[in-house]
């Protein structure tokens, strides 16, 4: 028997839950489907549990920096099993809470892998759900690397569930996951190597600031190998061997654990999109400006599955509002990704919002730039942090903030002020004349402009 709905949502993460709740509040009959525990990547396998681990790494880093500045001797240490237990206190209640929330709202929840069996029909666990609309909100999965021995690599999800942290860890890739996990593992006492094919890590961030961060990586013992392409993983009695090519030379790296940190792709393969007539291009859904499939108007997508905006949780939430509004009232809203901040939670964190220096130069806009490695400023010296700096770009004609790039203590919070300025059109003068609480990292903003 086919069950009829106004909306069938595939996924239970931030975007999925937001759209489902909005449509249910409008009186629609709504179903959600997920083959994984309810809650999505951010709450269970991404941002939230990761930041719990980052908190411990930050505490260790702070303790080590303050030796000789007021903290007594004695090497700090992370009790990894206790830290993972603390992390689970956040993640383990989520699926049941989600299921209870769906039930309370009158949203039908289905466990299982969803696949299309028609333009508006989805099969799950032997049942067929048909909706006036179907929302794809499946998130992303690690991309296939296509190398021999790939089965020996663990994912970021596996890393977050480790009961014991191995001594020798190799991370493949140089993006957010690699940078953040490398810091966590190094502060916890592991020997960490990062293998990256490109000429630098963290390519979405300003290259000058990334260079300052690499100095910190070296300081804490993280071995970053650039221009290094992994060719195979071999399992041996005493661990794993990573085979790689670096600048035309063969290299070998011994490891107890190899972590996939080389990128993620939308989890679309199991959906059988062809059965719904949903087209893809280069592995991504073909969507119009309303987050609607160009080939099947009954299908919308949000978040990582849509690949429309930056792969960030606030973007998924924003997409959900847009898609829900368009399904409820017809296409009239488009997503607005202006001023979306991005942070890599390294130690210290690095953050960015708006245009890069190169983008501004390429645009031809006349601008002024303030940039400084400000390790001598109070915000950094107070916590004995040697890595602190910024690059802020302002349009000459309008005095509006074009881009802000920060590294150092509390920059993960301060970047939100610059995001607000960009999104709301505030000027540099607006920020300079704001009276921020002092002494705080935010009170440095006036000196960055």
TAFENRA-V524183 format. One record per residue. N is the residue number from 1. RES is the residue in three letters. BURIAL is b if it has 9 or more other C-alpha atoms within 8 Angstrom, else e. D_FIRST is the distance of its C-alpha to the first C-alpha in Angstrom with 2 decimals. Layout:
n,res,burial,d_first
N,RES,BURIAL,D_FIRST
N,RES,BURIAL,D_FIRST
This chain:
n,res,burial,d_first
1,UNK,e,0.00
2,UNK,e,3.79
3,UNK,e,6.49
4,UNK,e,9.65
5,UNK,b,13.07
6,UNK,b,16.58
7,UNK,b,17.40
8,UNK,b,15.96
9,UNK,b,18.98
10,UNK,b,19.55
11,UNK,b,22.39
12,UNK,b,24.00
13,UNK,b,27.63
14,UNK,b,30.02
15,UNK,b,28.64
16,UNK,b,24.97
17,UNK,b,25.78
18,UNK,b,28.16
19,UNK,b,25.91
20,UNK,b,23.00
21,UNK,b,25.54
22,UNK,b,27.08
23,UNK,b,23.96
24,UNK,b,22.79
25,UNK,e,26.36
26,UNK,e,26.05
27,UNK,e,23.27
28,UNK,b,20.32
29,UNK,b,16.98
30,UNK,b,17.18
31,UNK,b,15.55
32,UNK,b,17.74
33,UNK,b,17.29
34,UNK,b,20.19
35,UNK,e,20.98
36,UNK,e,24.40
37,UNK,e,25.65
38,UNK,b,24.98
39,UNK,b,27.97
40,UNK,b,28.59
41,UNK,b,31.69
42,UNK,b,34.35
43,UNK,b,33.85
44,UNK,b,33.16
45,UNK,b,34.57
46,UNK,b,36.84
47,UNK,b,39.08
48,UNK,b,39.12
49,UNK,b,39.73
50,UNK,b,42.02
51,UNK,b,44.17
52,UNK,b,44.67
53,UNK,b,46.23
54,UNK,b,48.15
55,UNK,e,49.66
56,UNK,b,51.26
57,UNK,b,52.54
58,UNK,b,54.06
59,UNK,e,55.79
60,UNK,b,57.30
61,UNK,b,58.45
62,UNK,b,60.04
63,UNK,b,61.84
64,UNK,b,63.26
65,UNK,b,64.42
66,UNK,b,66.20
67,UNK,b,68.36
68,UNK,e,71.90
69,UNK,e,70.81
70,UNK,e,70.51
71,UNK,e,68.12
72,UNK,e,69.76
73,UNK,e,69.53
74,UNK,e,66.88
75,UNK,e,64.07
76,UNK,e,60.70
77,UNK,e,57.68
78,UNK,b,53.90
79,UNK,e,52.52
80,UNK,b,49.41
81,UNK,e,47.55
82,UNK,e,48.22
83,UNK,b,47.16
84,UNK,b,43.79
85,UNK,e,43.40
86,UNK,b,44.19
87,UNK,b,41.69
88,UNK,b,38.95
89,UNK,e,39.82
90,UNK,b,38.39
91,UNK,b,35.34
92,UNK,e,34.07
93,UNK,e,33.23
94,UNK,b,31.23
95,UNK,b,27.72
96,UNK,e,27.68
97,UNK,e,29.22
98,UNK,b,26.63
99,UNK,b,23.73
100,UNK,e,25.63
101,UNK,e,26.30
102,UNK,b,22.69
103,UNK,b,21.84
104,UNK,e,24.93
105,UNK,e,24.04
106,UNK,e,20.55
107,UNK,b,18.99
108,UNK,b,15.85
109,UNK,b,16.89
110,UNK,b,15.21
111,UNK,b,17.48
112,UNK,b,17.30
113,UNK,b,18.22
114,UNK,b,16.36
115,UNK,b,16.42
116,UNK,b,15.72
117,UNK,b,13.67
118,UNK,b,14.71
119,UNK,b,17.17
120,UNK,b,15.07
121,UNK,b,12.07
122,UNK,b,12.44
123,UNK,b,11.06
124,UNK,b,12.30
125,UNK,e,12.49
126,UNK,e,9.67
127,UNK,b,7.13
128,UNK,b,6.97
129,UNK,b,8.91
130,UNK,b,10.46
131,UNK,b,13.87
132,UNK,b,16.82
133,UNK,b,18.70
134,UNK,b,18.41
135,UNK,b,21.43
136,UNK,b,22.73
137,UNK,b,24.92
138,UNK,b,25.01
139,UNK,b,28.78
140,UNK,b,31.07
141,UNK,e,32.01
142,UNK,b,35.38
143,UNK,e,36.17
144,UNK,e,36.90
145,UNK,e,40.67
146,UNK,e,41.01
147,UNK,b,43.91
148,UNK,e,44.80
149,UNK,b,44.02
150,UNK,b,41.39
151,UNK,e,39.50
152,UNK,b,42.39
153,UNK,b,41.81
154,UNK,b,40.09
155,UNK,b,38.17
156,UNK,b,39.05
157,UNK,b,36.27
158,UNK,e,38.04
159,UNK,b,41.36
160,UNK,b,40.23
161,UNK,e,39.32
162,UNK,e,42.60
163,UNK,e,44.25
164,UNK,e,47.49
165,UNK,e,48.82
166,UNK,e,50.34
167,UNK,e,53.85
168,UNK,b,53.48
169,UNK,b,50.60
170,UNK,b,50.06
171,UNK,b,47.74
172,UNK,b,46.65
173,UNK,b,46.63
174,UNK,b,48.50
175,UNK,b,46.04
176,UNK,b,44.96
177,UNK,b,43.54
178,UNK,b,46.63
179,UNK,b,49.07
180,UNK,b,47.54
181,UNK,e,46.87
182,UNK,b,50.32
183,UNK,b,51.94
184,UNK,b,50.02
185,UNK,b,50.85
186,UNK,b,54.45
187,UNK,b,55.14
188,UNK,b,53.72
189,UNK,e,56.33
190,UNK,b,54.53
191,UNK,b,56.13
192,UNK,b,53.93
193,UNK,b,53.94
194,UNK,b,51.95
195,UNK,b,51.64
196,UNK,b,51.00
197,UNK,b,51.28
198,UNK,b,52.37
199,UNK,e,55.79
200,UNK,b,54.68
201,UNK,b,51.98
202,UNK,b,49.89
203,UNK,e,50.22
204,UNK,e,48.56
205,UNK,b,51.57
206,UNK,b,55.18
207,UNK,e,57.09
208,UNK,e,60.17
209,UNK,b,58.28
210,UNK,b,56.34
211,UNK,e,59.77
212,UNK,b,60.87
213,UNK,b,57.77
214,UNK,e,58.55
215,UNK,e,61.93
216,UNK,b,60.19
217,UNK,b,57.94
218,UNK,b,61.15
219,UNK,e,62.74
220,UNK,e,60.01
221,UNK,b,60.03
222,UNK,b,56.92
223,UNK,b,57.74
224,UNK,b,56.17
225,UNK,b,56.46
226,UNK,b,55.86
227,UNK,b,55.68
228,UNK,b,54.15
229,UNK,b,51.37
230,UNK,b,49.69
231,UNK,b,49.53
232,UNK,b,48.35
233,UNK,b,47.73
234,UNK,b,49.33
235,UNK,b,48.82
236,UNK,e,52.08
237,UNK,e,53.19
238,UNK,e,54.41
239,UNK,b,51.57
240,UNK,b,50.40
241,UNK,b,52.39
242,UNK,b,51.32
243,UNK,b,52.90
244,UNK,b,53.53
245,UNK,b,55.65
246,UNK,b,57.75
247,UNK,e,60.07
248,UNK,e,60.37
249,UNK,e,61.09
250,UNK,e,58.98
251,UNK,e,58.21
252,UNK,e,56.84
253,UNK,e,55.45
254,UNK,b,55.02
255,UNK,b,52.19
256,UNK,b,50.46
257,UNK,b,47.36
258,UNK,b,46.18
259,UNK,b,43.81
260,UNK,b,41.69
261,UNK,b,42.75
262,UNK,b,42.76
263,UNK,b,40.03
264,UNK,e,36.29
265,UNK,b,33.75
266,UNK,b,30.36
267,UNK,b,27.59
268,UNK,b,25.80
269,UNK,e,25.80
270,UNK,e,22.58
271,UNK,e,20.50
272,UNK,b,20.67
273,UNK,b,21.92
274,UNK,e,22.64
275,UNK,b,19.00
276,UNK,b,19.12
277,UNK,b,22.62
278,UNK,b,24.13
279,UNK,b,27.75
280,UNK,e,30.02
281,UNK,e,33.77
282,UNK,e,35.70
283,UNK,e,32.72
284,UNK,b,31.98
285,UNK,b,29.52
286,UNK,b,31.12
287,UNK,b,30.97
288,UNK,e,32.97
289,UNK,e,35.13
290,UNK,b,32.32
291,UNK,b,30.30
292,UNK,b,27.87
293,UNK,b,26.96
294,UNK,b,29.41
295,UNK,e,27.05
296,UNK,b,23.75
297,UNK,e,24.48
298,UNK,b,21.05
299,UNK,b,21.99
300,UNK,b,24.72
301,UNK,b,26.31
302,UNK,b,28.72
303,UNK,b,31.19
304,UNK,b,31.85
305,UNK,b,28.81
306,UNK,b,30.38
307,UNK,b,33.84
308,UNK,e,35.31
309,UNK,e,37.68
310,UNK,e,39.39
311,UNK,b,37.14
312,UNK,b,37.82
313,UNK,b,35.91
314,UNK,e,37.49
315,UNK,b,36.37
316,UNK,b,32.71
317,UNK,b,33.15
318,UNK,b,34.88
319,UNK,b,32.24
320,UNK,b,29.56
321,UNK,b,31.60
322,UNK,b,32.08
323,UNK,b,28.49
324,UNK,b,27.24
325,UNK,b,30.01
326,UNK,b,29.19
327,UNK,b,25.49
328,UNK,e,26.39
329,UNK,e,29.43
330,UNK,e,29.48
331,UNK,e,31.43
332,UNK,e,34.76
333,UNK,b,35.27
334,UNK,e,36.27
335,UNK,b,36.86
336,UNK,e,40.48
337,UNK,e,41.54
338,UNK,e,45.21
339,UNK,b,46.92
340,UNK,b,44.26
341,UNK,b,46.26
342,UNK,e,45.73
343,UNK,b,47.14
344,UNK,b,47.61
345,UNK,b,48.29
346,UNK,b,51.14
347,UNK,b,54.36
348,UNK,b,55.49
349,UNK,b,52.51
350,UNK,b,52.61
351,UNK,b,51.04
352,UNK,b,50.80
353,UNK,b,49.73
354,UNK,b,50.37
355,UNK,b,52.29
356,UNK,b,54.10
357,UNK,b,57.81
358,UNK,e,57.18
359,UNK,e,54.66
360,UNK,b,57.18
361,UNK,e,59.98
362,UNK,e,57.91
363,UNK,e,57.10
364,UNK,e,60.80
365,UNK,e,60.67
366,UNK,e,63.85
367,UNK,b,63.21
368,UNK,e,64.98
369,UNK,e,63.90
370,UNK,b,64.78
371,UNK,b,64.26
372,UNK,e,65.84
373,UNK,e,65.41
374,UNK,b,66.21
375,UNK,b,66.53
376,UNK,e,69.67
377,UNK,e,67.95
378,UNK,e,67.71
379,UNK,b,63.89
380,UNK,b,64.15
381,UNK,b,67.46
382,UNK,e,66.42
383,UNK,b,63.87
384,UNK,b,65.99
385,UNK,b,63.43
386,UNK,e,65.00
387,UNK,b,62.06
388,UNK,b,61.70
389,UNK,b,61.73
390,UNK,b,60.26
391,UNK,b,60.12
392,UNK,b,59.52
393,UNK,b,59.58
394,UNK,b,60.53
395,UNK,b,60.85
396,UNK,b,64.49
397,UNK,e,64.02
398,UNK,e,61.52
399,UNK,b,62.04
400,UNK,b,58.25
401,UNK,b,56.78
402,UNK,b,55.37
403,UNK,b,54.48
404,UNK,b,55.19
405,UNK,b,55.24
406,UNK,b,56.13
407,UNK,b,56.68
408,UNK,b,57.92
409,UNK,b,57.56
410,UNK,e,55.05
411,UNK,b,54.30
412,UNK,b,50.57
413,UNK,e,51.20
414,UNK,b,53.94
415,UNK,b,51.87
416,UNK,b,49.73
417,UNK,e,52.81
418,UNK,b,53.25
419,UNK,b,49.55
420,UNK,b,50.01
421,UNK,b,53.15
422,UNK,b,51.50
423,UNK,b,48.43
424,UNK,e,50.53
425,UNK,e,53.52
426,UNK,b,56.02
427,UNK,b,59.29
428,UNK,b,61.27
429,UNK,e,63.76
430,UNK,e,61.07
431,UNK,b,60.35
432,UNK,b,64.02
433,UNK,e,64.96
434,UNK,e,62.21
435,UNK,e,63.66
436,UNK,e,61.47
437,UNK,e,62.09
438,UNK,e,64.71
439,UNK,e,64.89
440,UNK,b,61.31
441,UNK,b,59.87
442,UNK,e,58.76
443,UNK,b,62.40
444,UNK,e,63.06
445,UNK,b,61.14
446,UNK,b,64.22
447,UNK,e,66.16
448,UNK,b,63.47
449,UNK,e,63.94
